[in-house]
């Protein structure tokens, strides 16, 4: 556009100095030719627009937005058209209590009231992208700052609207996935109505009030103590059962031995023991007949 303007100014200047009384009138024709060449080169370069991968171009001529988007690659357009480039790749918007993590500076976490009236702080990341065919409508109705006008306020509002159906502990634990699915469905519908595609909604962190945290911690500790005590009792029961079985085995063994042993059996075992003792190289003295039944006394 710059070269077109310069070329046209040179053409006008060439006509302006085309007066015989002026000393520079002889330069009128060359100035006109140079101006025309510069304007043509400017028009040619302004008519070719390159659109990079992952983006689309929206054409605007004197405030009127064309519904035809410029696709990736080289495109020939009206040299007077303004081309606004929209990113169609996946984008993310993070709202976090940590200063360095969010898109906004400072604490940008979402503070909501749960069903039990407690304040819960939620860190959230929204993954979304623009529907290419909707880019002209977004530019016409919302503008280029759709992130601050649509993504941020819609996400925060829908999270607050849905958090009131859950108590604080449920949001933090067993109802977390259900809550995430619920707000995903509501935000997805709002985004589609405005030409945006919601790819994923990530609840990064849910921070509860300190009093609730202590209550949960106490409950967890109590459950762990109960499980530990149950384990100890189970172990003691198993040990008691083991001892009972062992005692029963010893008792049965003694009963069987007592009923099967006779004097002759004992004499036979004694003779075998004496034979083994006699084979030993160590010195020994065996006194026979010193006890009832003829068993050795020492």
Sine and cosine of phi, psi and omega as CSV:
sin_phi,cos_phi,sin_psi,cos_psi,sin_omega,cos_omega
0.00,0.00,-0.58,0.82,-0.02,-1.00
-0.88,0.48,-0.72,0.69,-0.03,-1.00
-0.92,0.39,-0.56,0.83,0.05,-1.00
-0.88,0.47,-0.70,0.71,-0.01,-1.00
-0.90,0.44,-0.71,0.71,0.01,-1.00
-0.88,0.48,-0.69,0.73,0.00,-1.00
-0.88,0.47,-0.69,0.73,0.00,-1.00
-0.91,0.41,-0.61,0.79,0.04,-1.00
-0.90,0.43,-0.63,0.77,0.03,-1.00
-0.91,0.40,-0.62,0.78,0.05,-1.00
-0.89,0.46,-0.71,0.71,0.03,-1.00
-0.88,0.47,-0.66,0.75,0.02,-1.00
-0.90,0.44,-0.59,0.81,0.03,-1.00
-0.89,0.46,-0.64,0.77,0.05,-1.00
-0.94,0.34,-0.56,0.83,-0.05,-1.00
-0.92,0.39,-0.57,0.82,-0.04,-1.00
-1.00,-0.05,0.08,1.00,0.00,-1.00
-0.99,0.15,0.87,0.50,0.03,-1.00
-0.79,-0.61,0.83,-0.56,-0.08,-1.00
-0.85,0.53,-0.46,0.89,-0.03,-1.00
-0.97,0.26,-0.26,0.96,-0.02,-1.00
-1.00,0.04,0.64,-0.77,-0.01,-1.00
-0.92,0.40,-0.43,0.90,-0.06,-1.00
-1.00,-0.06,0.18,0.98,-0.05,-1.00
-0.89,0.46,-0.45,0.89,0.00,-1.00
-0.93,0.37,-0.29,0.96,0.03,-1.00
-1.00,-0.01,0.02,1.00,-0.07,-1.00
-0.87,0.50,-0.77,0.64,-0.05,-1.00
-0.90,0.44,-0.75,0.66,0.03,-1.00
-0.86,0.51,-0.60,0.80,0.00,-1.00
-0.91,0.41,-0.64,0.77,0.03,-1.00
-0.89,0.45,-0.70,0.72,-0.03,-1.00
-0.90,0.43,-0.71,0.70,0.01,-1.00
-0.88,0.48,-0.66,0.75,0.00,-1.00
-0.89,0.46,-0.68,0.73,0.00,-1.00
-0.90,0.43,-0.67,0.74,0.00,-1.00
-0.89,0.46,-0.73,0.69,0.00,-1.00
-0.89,0.46,-0.65,0.76,0.00,-1.00
-0.91,0.41,-0.64,0.76,0.02,-1.00
-0.92,0.40,-0.68,0.73,0.04,-1.00
-0.89,0.46,-0.67,0.74,0.03,-1.00
-0.89,0.46,-0.66,0.75,0.01,-1.00
-0.91,0.42,-0.63,0.77,0.00,-1.00
-0.91,0.41,-0.72,0.69,-0.01,-1.00
-0.93,0.38,-0.57,0.82,0.00,-1.00
-0.96,0.29,-0.32,0.95,-0.01,-1.00
-0.99,0.11,-0.23,0.97,-0.02,-1.00
-0.95,-0.31,0.87,-0.49,0.00,-1.00
-0.85,-0.53,0.76,-0.66,0.04,-1.00
-0.99,-0.15,0.79,-0.62,0.05,-1.00
-0.94,-0.35,0.86,-0.51,-0.05,-1.00
-0.96,0.28,0.30,-0.95,0.02,-1.00
-0.88,0.48,0.62,-0.79,0.01,-1.00
0.98,0.18,0.23,0.97,0.02,-1.00
-0.68,-0.74,0.27,-0.96,0.14,-0.99
-0.71,-0.70,0.39,-0.92,0.01,-1.00
-0.94,-0.33,0.66,-0.75,0.05,-1.00
-0.93,-0.37,0.79,-0.62,-0.06,-1.00
-1.00,-0.09,0.73,-0.68,0.03,-1.00
-0.72,-0.69,0.84,-0.55,0.00,-1.00
-0.86,-0.51,0.95,-0.31,-0.01,-1.00
0.80,0.60,0.67,0.74,0.06,-1.00
1.00,0.00,-0.20,0.98,0.01,-1.00
-1.00,-0.04,0.84,-0.54,-0.07,-1.00
-1.00,-0.08,0.79,-0.62,0.03,-1.00
-0.99,0.13,0.59,-0.81,0.02,-1.00
-0.99,0.16,-0.20,0.98,0.01,-1.00
-1.00,0.07,0.85,-0.53,0.00,-1.00
-1.00,-0.02,0.49,-0.87,0.06,-1.00
-1.00,0.00,0.83,-0.56,-0.05,-1.00
-0.99,0.12,0.07,-1.00,0.01,-1.00
-0.88,0.48,0.67,-0.74,0.02,-1.00
0.91,-0.41,-0.33,-0.94,0.01,-1.00
-1.00,0.02,0.69,-0.72,-0.01,-1.00
-0.74,-0.67,0.66,-0.76,0.07,-1.00
-0.99,-0.12,0.83,-0.55,-0.07,-1.00
-0.72,-0.69,0.13,-0.99,0.13,-0.99
-0.89,0.45,0.81,-0.59,-0.04,-1.00
-0.87,0.50,-0.34,0.94,0.00,-1.00
-1.00,0.03,-0.08,1.00,-0.05,-1.00
-0.98,0.21,0.65,-0.76,0.15,-0.99
-1.00,-0.04,0.80,-0.60,-0.02,-1.00
-0.96,-0.28,0.87,-0.50,0.03,-1.00
-0.97,-0.25,0.81,-0.59,-0.07,-1.00
-1.00,-0.07,0.75,-0.66,0.05,-1.00
-0.90,-0.43,0.70,-0.71,0.03,-1.00
-0.99,0.16,0.83,-0.55,0.01,-1.00
-0.96,-0.27,0.10,0.99,0.05,-1.00
-0.98,0.21,0.21,-0.98,0.03,-1.00
-0.90,0.44,0.77,-0.63,0.04,-1.00
-0.87,-0.48,0.34,-0.94,0.04,-1.00
-0.75,-0.67,0.53,-0.85,0.08,-1.00
-0.75,-0.66,0.88,-0.48,-0.08,-1.00
-0.93,-0.36,0.74,-0.67,0.10,-1.00
-0.89,-0.45,0.93,-0.38,-0.15,-0.99
-0.70,-0.72,0.44,-0.90,0.08,-1.00
-0.98,0.21,-0.34,0.94,0.03,-1.00
-0.99,0.13,0.78,-0.62,-0.14,-0.99
-0.84,0.54,-0.69,0.72,-0.14,-0.99
-0.99,0.14,-0.10,0.99,-0.11,-0.99
-0.99,-0.13,-0.50,0.86,-0.11,-0.99
-1.00,0.04,0.24,-0.97,0.07,-1.00
-0.95,0.32,-0.51,0.86,0.05,-1.00
-1.00,-0.06,0.55,-0.83,0.04,-1.00
-0.96,0.28,0.56,-0.83,-0.01,-1.00
0.99,0.10,-0.22,-0.98,-0.01,-1.00
-0.97,0.24,0.92,-0.38,-0.04,-1.00
-0.86,-0.50,0.34,0.94,0.01,-1.00
-0.93,0.38,0.33,-0.94,-0.03,-1.00
-0.99,-0.10,0.85,-0.52,0.00,-1.00
-0.98,-0.22,0.86,-0.51,-0.08,-1.00
-0.81,-0.58,0.34,-0.94,0.10,-1.00
-0.97,-0.24,0.80,-0.60,-0.01,-1.00
-0.99,0.13,0.02,-1.00,-0.04,-1.00
-0.90,0.44,-0.47,0.88,0.02,-1.00
-1.00,-0.06,0.28,0.96,0.13,-0.99
0.98,0.19,0.24,0.97,0.00,-1.00
-0.99,-0.13,0.53,-0.84,0.03,-1.00
-1.00,0.09,0.82,-0.57,0.01,-1.00
-0.89,-0.46,0.71,-0.70,-0.01,-1.00
-0.97,-0.24,0.82,-0.57,-0.08,-1.00
-0.87,-0.49,0.77,-0.64,0.16,-0.99
-0.99,-0.13,0.74,-0.67,-0.13,-0.99
-0.66,-0.75,0.58,-0.81,0.14,-0.99
-0.83,-0.56,0.78,-0.63,0.02,-1.00
-0.95,-0.30,0.84,-0.54,0.09,-1.00
-0.97,-0.23,0.84,-0.55,-0.10,-1.00
-0.48,-0.88,0.15,-0.99,0.13,-0.99
-0.42,-0.91,0.24,-0.97,-0.01,-1.00
-1.00,0.06,0.67,-0.74,0.16,-0.99
-0.97,0.26,0.88,-0.47,-0.13,-0.99
-0.78,0.62,-0.69,0.73,-0.04,-1.00
-0.93,0.36,-0.28,0.96,-0.01,-1.00
-1.00,-0.07,-0.04,1.00,-0.04,-1.00
-0.84,0.54,-0.71,0.71,0.02,-1.00
-0.87,0.50,-0.65,0.76,-0.01,-1.00
-0.93,0.38,-0.61,0.79,0.05,-1.00
-0.89,0.45,-0.69,0.72,-0.01,-1.00
-0.90,0.43,-0.61,0.79,-0.05,-1.00
-0.97,0.25,-0.64,0.77,-0.12,-0.99
-0.99,-0.16,-0.45,0.89,-0.07,-1.00
-0.89,-0.45,-0.69,0.73,-0.07,-1.00
0.97,-0.23,-0.12,-0.99,-0.06,-1.00
-0.99,0.16,-0.31,0.95,-0.02,-1.00
-1.00,-0.05,0.70,0.71,0.00,-1.00
-0.90,0.44,-0.40,0.92,0.01,-1.00
-0.89,0.45,-0.71,0.70,-0.01,-1.00
-0.99,0.16,-0.42,0.91,-0.05,-1.00
-1.00,-0.02,-0.47,0.88,-0.08,-1.00
-0.88,-0.48,-0.85,0.53,-0.14,-0.99
-0.88,0.48,-0.81,0.59,-0.07,-1.00
-0.91,0.42,-0.83,0.56,-0.06,-1.00
-0.91,0.42,-0.61,0.79,0.00,-1.00
-0.91,0.42,-0.71,0.70,-0.02,-1.00
-0.88,0.47,-0.71,0.70,-0.03,-1.00
-0.91,0.41,-0.65,0.76,-0.02,-1.00
-0.92,0.40,-0.72,0.69,-0.04,-1.00
-0.92,0.40,-0.55,0.83,0.04,-1.00
-0.92,0.40,-0.68,0.74,0.03,-1.00
-0.91,0.42,-0.63,0.78,-0.01,-1.00
-0.90,0.44,-0.59,0.81,-0.08,-1.00
-1.00,-0.04,-0.33,0.94,-0.02,-1.00
-0.92,0.38,-0.40,0.92,-0.06,-1.00
-0.94,0.34,-0.17,0.99,0.01,-1.00
-1.00,0.02,-0.05,1.00,-0.06,-1.00
-0.76,-0.64,0.59,-0.81,0.13,-0.99
-0.99,0.17,0.24,-0.97,-0.15,-0.99
-0.88,0.48,-0.70,0.72,-0.04,-1.00
-0.92,0.40,-0.62,0.79,0.02,-1.00
-0.90,0.43,-0.65,0.76,0.05,-1.00
-0.87,0.49,-0.58,0.82,-0.07,-1.00
-0.98,0.20,-0.46,0.89,-0.14,-0.99
-0.83,-0.55,-0.99,-0.17,-0.25,-0.97
-0.96,0.29,-0.36,0.93,-0.03,-1.00
-0.98,-0.20,0.16,0.99,-0.09,-1.00
-0.89,0.45,-0.73,0.68,0.00,-1.00
-0.91,0.42,-0.64,0.77,0.02,-1.00
-0.90,0.44,-0.66,0.75,0.03,-1.00
-0.89,0.45,-0.67,0.74,0.00,-1.00
-0.90,0.44,-0.67,0.74,0.04,-1.00
-0.90,0.43,-0.61,0.80,-0.04,-1.00
-0.92,0.40,-0.73,0.68,-0.01,-1.00
-0.95,0.31,-0.46,0.89,0.05,-1.00
-0.88,0.48,-0.71,0.70,-0.05,-1.00
-0.90,0.44,-0.65,0.76,-0.02,-1.00
-0.95,0.31,-0.66,0.75,0.01,-1.00
-0.94,0.35,-0.61,0.79,0.00,-1.00
-0.86,0.51,-0.67,0.74,0.01,-1.00
-0.90,0.43,-0.70,0.71,0.00,-1.00
-0.90,0.44,-0.64,0.77,0.01,-1.00
-0.91,0.42,-0.69,0.72,-0.02,-1.00
-0.88,0.48,-0.60,0.80,0.02,-1.00
-0.90,0.44,-0.33,0.94,-0.06,-1.00
-0.91,-0.40,0.19,0.98,0.08,-1.00
1.00,0.06,0.26,0.96,0.02,-1.00
-0.94,-0.35,0.48,-0.88,0.03,-1.00
-0.91,-0.40,0.87,-0.50,0.06,-1.00
-1.00,0.07,0.90,-0.43,-0.02,-1.00
-1.00,0.03,-0.70,0.71,-0.01,-1.00
-0.35,-0.94,0.49,-0.87,0.03,-1.00
-0.83,-0.56,0.86,-0.50,-0.10,-0.99
-0.89,-0.45,0.91,-0.42,0.14,-0.99
-0.99,0.11,0.95,-0.31,-0.12,-0.99
-0.99,0.14,-0.56,0.83,-0.04,-1.00
-0.30,-0.95,0.59,-0.81,0.11,-0.99
-0.82,-0.58,0.88,-0.48,-0.07,-1.00
-0.95,-0.31,0.84,-0.54,-0.03,-1.00
-0.99,-0.11,0.31,-0.95,0.11,-0.99
-0.86,0.51,0.46,-0.89,-0.09,-1.00
-0.87,0.50,-0.60,0.80,0.00,-1.00
-0.90,0.43,-0.61,0.79,0.02,-1.00
-0.94,0.34,-0.62,0.78,0.04,-1.00
-0.86,0.51,-0.69,0.72,-0.01,-1.00
-0.91,0.41,-0.61,0.79,0.03,-1.00
-0.89,0.45,-0.71,0.70,0.02,-1.00
-0.89,0.45,-0.67,0.74,0.00,-1.00
-0.89,0.46,-0.67,0.74,0.03,-1.00
-0.90,0.44,-0.65,0.76,0.01,-1.00
-0.90,0.44,-0.67,0.74,0.01,-1.00
-0.90,0.44,-0.69,0.73,0.01,-1.00
-0.89,0.46,-0.65,0.76,0.02,-1.00
-0.90,0.44,-0.66,0.75,0.03,-1.00
-0.91,0.42,-0.63,0.78,0.03,-1.00
-0.91,0.41,-0.65,0.76,0.03,-1.00
-0.90,0.43,-0.64,0.77,0.01,-1.00
-0.91,0.43,-0.67,0.75,0.03,-1.00
-0.91,0.42,-0.62,0.79,0.03,-1.00
-0.90,0.43,-0.69,0.72,0.00,-1.00
-0.91,0.41,-0.64,0.77,0.04,-1.00
-0.87,0.48,-0.63,0.77,0.04,-1.00
-0.90,0.43,-0.68,0.73,0.00,-1.00
-0.89,0.46,-0.70,0.71,0.00,-1.00
-0.89,0.45,-0.65,0.76,0.03,-1.00
-0.89,0.45,-0.65,0.76,0.01,-1.00
-0.91,0.42,-0.66,0.75,0.02,-1.00
-0.90,0.43,-0.64,0.77,0.04,-1.00
-0.89,0.46,-0.66,0.75,0.02,-1.00
-0.91,0.42,-0.63,0.78,0.01,-1.00
-0.93,0.38,-0.65,0.76,0.03,-1.00
-0.89,0.45,-0.65,0.76,0.04,-1.00
-0.90,0.44,-0.63,0.78,0.02,-1.00
-0.89,0.45,-0.69,0.72,0.00,-1.00
-0.91,0.42,-0.62,0.78,0.02,-1.00
-0.89,0.45,-0.69,0.72,0.01,-1.00
-0.90,0.43,-0.65,0.76,0.01,-1.00
-0.90,0.44,-0.70,0.71,0.00,-1.00
-0.90,0.44,-0.64,0.77,0.03,-1.00
-0.89,0.45,-0.63,0.78,0.02,-1.00
-0.91,0.42,-0.69,0.73,0.02,-1.00
-0.89,0.45,-0.67,0.74,0.00,-1.00
-0.89,0.46,-0.70,0.72,0.02,-1.00
-0.89,0.45,-0.64,0.77,0.00,-1.00
-0.89,0.46,-0.72,0.69,-0.01,-1.00
-0.90,0.44,-0.62,0.78,0.01,-1.00
-0.89,0.45,-0.70,0.71,-0.01,-1.00
-0.90,0.43,-0.69,0.73,0.00,-1.00
-0.90,0.44,-0.70,0.71,-0.05,-1.00
-0.89,0.45,-0.57,0.82,-0.04,-1.00
-0.99,0.15,-0.33,0.94,-0.09,-1.00
-0.98,-0.20,-0.34,0.94,-0.03,-1.00
-0.98,0.20,0.69,-0.73,0.10,-1.00
-0.78,-0.62,0.16,-0.99,0.01,-1.00
-0.89,0.46,-0.66,0.75,0.00,-1.00
-0.91,0.42,-0.59,0.81,0.04,-1.00
-0.91,0.42,-0.64,0.77,0.02,-1.00
-0.93,0.38,-0.64,0.77,0.04,-1.00
-0.89,0.46,-0.64,0.76,-0.01,-1.00
-0.90,0.43,-0.69,0.72,0.02,-1.00
-0.91,0.42,-0.56,0.83,0.00,-1.00
-0.93,0.38,-0.67,0.74,0.01,-1.00
-0.88,0.48,-0.69,0.73,0.02,-1.00
-0.89,0.46,-0.62,0.79,0.02,-1.00
-0.92,0.40,-0.62,0.78,0.03,-1.00
-0.92,0.40,-0.60,0.80,0.03,-1.00
-0.89,0.46,-0.69,0.73,0.01,-1.00
-0.92,0.40,-0.60,0.80,0.01,-1.00
-0.92,0.39,-0.59,0.81,0.00,-1.00
-0.93,0.38,-0.49,0.87,0.01,-1.00
-0.96,0.28,-0.27,0.96,-0.07,-1.00
-0.95,0.30,0.67,-0.74,0.02,-1.00
-0.96,0.29,-0.21,0.98,-0.02,-1.00
-0.97,0.26,0.50,-0.87,0.06,-1.00
-0.93,0.36,0.62,-0.79,0.01,-1.00
-0.45,-0.90,0.40,-0.92,0.07,-1.00
-0.78,-0.63,0.83,-0.56,0.00,-1.00
-0.89,-0.45,0.85,-0.52,0.02,-1.00
-0.99,-0.14,0.88,-0.48,-0.05,-1.00
-0.99,-0.16,0.49,-0.87,0.12,-0.99
0.96,0.28,0.25,0.97,-0.05,-1.00
-1.00,-0.01,-0.01,1.00,-0.04,-1.00
-0.66,-0.75,0.17,-0.99,-0.03,-1.00
-0.89,0.45,0.75,-0.66,0.01,-1.00
1.00,0.02,0.05,1.00,0.04,-1.00
0.97,0.23,0.32,0.95,0.00,-1.00
-0.99,0.10,0.51,-0.86,0.04,-1.00
-0.90,0.45,0.64,-0.77,-0.03,-1.00
-1.00,-0.03,-0.36,0.93,0.00,-1.00
-0.37,-0.93,0.00,0.00,0.00,0.00
